[in-house]
Amino acid sequence: MIQVDILAIGIHPDDVELSCSGTLLQHAAMGKTFGILDLSRGELGTRGTPEIREAEAKEAARVLGAQFRQILDIPDGLFTHSPDNWLKIVQVIRACRPEIILCNAPDDRHPDHGRAAKMTADACFYAGLEKIETFDNQGNLQEKWRPKAVYHYIQDRQLTPDFVVDISTVFDKKMEAILAFRSQFYDPNDAGPATPISGKDFLDFMDAKARVFGRSISATHAEGFICARIPGVKNLFDLQ
C-alpha cells in the first residue's frame, strides 16, 4: 500500500464524500496525497447492495483522485470495539503511514458514526505501540506508526467545529463525488425506497451546511472538524 499524507476513514461508503471530501480535494491541490478506508460495505443500507456501493465507492475515489480506496469487512451496524476490528484499522494505518487521520463524527444521528469514531481514534493510538504486532499481506511484521493528528469530520448533526476548512473552489467536485453514489442520493428517475438522504432536499442541505461553515471565515463553502486533542499553532497570523 502506498504511503499517503492523509487517510480518511468512514464506517460507511460515502461517509468520507459527504463530510470531508472537499478538504481532501483542497489538500490535493496543495500537493498532499490521500487514501480512503471504508470500514464496512454498508450492507445494512436501505438502498443499493454492497456490490453496487463498492462500485460507486471506486468511482467516487476516481473523481476525488485518491491514491487508494480499501474496504474492510467490519460488520455494518453490528460491529464491536474489539481487537478483531481495531487491529484491521491498525494494519492499514501502519501500511500507509499517514500524518493525519480524518474520521467519523464523535456523536451523530447514526449510532455507527460515534462508535466508529472512538474505535478509529483508539486504533491510531494502538498503531504506535511496539508490542502490538500486525503483519502485512506478505506476512511481514509491520513497524509501529502513530499519526500526528486525528480530526473528526462533522456529519449529520450540526456540531460546533473546532476549525473549518475552506472548500469554496472544490465544492462542485465534492458534489460530483457524492453523486457517484447513485443508489443512495437524489435521482429523479429512481423509484427506490425513500430515505433521509435520498431526496433533493438532502443535497440542498449539504450546500446549506457548507455555506454555514464557510460564513464564519467569509468563504462560500467550508467543512467543519472536531479535534481529538488541543492543536498548537506557531503563528497567530496563519489563523483566519
N, C-alpha and C positions, 0 to 999 in steps of 0.2 A: 504494500500500500504506500502511496506517495505521501511525503511529508507536506503538511499544509500549515498556514498561519492561523486559520480559524476552523474549528469544527462546530457545525451547527447540528444540534441533536433535537429530535422530536419523538414523542411516543407514537404519533400517527403520521403517516404520509400526508403531507400538506400543512402540518404544523409550522414547519420552517418557512414555507412560502407565504403563509398568512401573516406571520409575525416578525420575521427578521430578514426576509429575502432582499429587501431594499438596502439594509445595512451591508449584506454580503456583496451586493452589486456595487455599492458605493466604495467599499474597500477594494474590490477587484479593480475598480478604475484607478485606484492608487497603487496598484501593483501587488496587492496581497492575494494569497491563494486560499481557497476554502474547500472543504468537503462537507457532505451531508450524511448524517446517520439517522435512519428511521428505526426505532426500537421494535416496533411491531409492524404487521402488514395491514393493520386497520380492519381486521376481519369481522369485527362486530358492527361496522358502519352500516347504516340503513340502506345506503345506495352503493351500487357497484359491487365488485368482488375483489378479493385480494389480488387476483391476477390482473384485473383491469387497473386497480390502483397502483400496482407495481409498474405497469407500462406507463401510466400517467406520471408517476414519480420520475421515471427515467427521462421523459420528455421535459418535465419541469427543470430537471437538473441540466439538461442540454440548453434550455433557454437561459438559465442563470449562468452557465459556464462553470459549473462545479468541476473540480478535479476528479471527484469520485462521488458516488452515492451508494451506500451499503444499507441493506435492510436486514435486521436481526429477526429472530423468531421468538422474541419475548411475547407472551400472550396478550392480546389486546383486551383490556378491561379486567383480566383475571391474573395479572402479574402481582408478584410479591417482592418486597425489598429483601431479596435473598442473595447469597453468594452466587448461586447459579445464574442469576440475572445480571448483577452488577459486575461480575467478572467478565462478562461478554463486552460490556462497555469499556472496562479497563483494557482489554485486549486491543480494541480499536484505538483508544487514546494512545497507548504505547506504540502502536503501529504507525500512526500518522503524526504524532508528537506536536500537537497544536500549541500555540502560545495562549490562545483564547478559546473558551468554550461558550457557546450560546445555547441555552436550553429552555425547557418549558417554564411557564409561569408558576411561581410558588403557591398560588391559590387561583382557582378558576372555576367556571361553571362545570366543566367536565372534570370529574374526580381523578381521571388518569393523569391530568396535567400536573397537579400538585404532587402527586405521588412520584411521577417520573422526574420532576424537578429535584426532589430530595434524593432519589436514587442516583441520578446523574451527578449531582454535586458531591455526594459521598464517593462515587466511583472515581471522580477526579482526585480526591484525597488519597484513596487507596492505591491509585495508579502510581503514586510517588513513594510507596513503601517497598523497600528492598525485599522484605521477607514474604510478600505476596507474589507468588510465582504464576506467570502466564506464559503461553507459548504461541508462536506464530503459526501460520498454516503449514510450514515445513517442519514443525516440531522443535524449533529453536527457542531457547529461553529468551524472553523479552527483557530489555532493560527498563528500569523504572523511569517514569516520566510524569511530572505534575504540571499541568497548565498554570500559567501565571495568573489568570483571572477566569472567573465564571460569572457570566451575566445572564439573568433570566429575562427573556423577552415577555412582553405583555400580550395576552391573548384576548379572550372574550370579555372578561371583566375589565372595567376601566380603573385599573390600579394606578396609584401615583408613581410615576417613574423617578428613579434617581438621576437619570440623564436621558436625553433623546438624541437621535442621530438624524441629521438632515438627509432625506432621501428624495428631495424635490426633483432632481434631474433624472432619477431612475424609477420613479413611481409607475410610469406606464409599463416598463419592463417587468416590474414586480407583479402588476396585474396580469400581464401576459403569462407569467409563470403560474399564477394562481389558476387561471382559466385553462391551463393544461390538464387540470383535474376535472375533465368534462363530466364525469359521473357524479361529482359532488356539488358543483356550483351551477349558477343560473344558465339555463339553455332553453330558449322559448320553444324549441322543438322536442324537448324531453318531457315525457308524460310520467316519469318515475315518481315515487312517493315523495311528498313534501317533507323537508326537514328544516331546522332553524337556520341552515346555511345555504339552502338550495334556491331561495328566492332572489329576485333582483334587489330587494331591499337590503340583503346582506352585503352585496357589492357596494351599494350606496353607503352602508355603514363603514366598510373598510376605508372608503375615501374620506368620510367624515372623521373617523378616528385619527387617521394620519394627519388630517388638517388641524385637529385639536392639538395633537402633539407638536405639530410644526409651529403653531401660533406662538408658543412660548419662546421660540427662538427666531421669530419673524421669518419662518420658512413656510413654503406651501404645504409640504408633507414631511412627516418625520415618524420614526418608530421609537417606542419607549422601552427602557430596560431597568431592571432592578438589580442592584449589586449584591453579590453574596458576601462581600466584605467592604469596608470603607475604602474607597480608592484614594490614591495620593496624586497630587499634581506638582510639577516642577515650576510651572509658570502660570500665574493667575491670568495672564493675558491670552492664554490659549483657550480659556473658557468663554463661551458665548453668553 
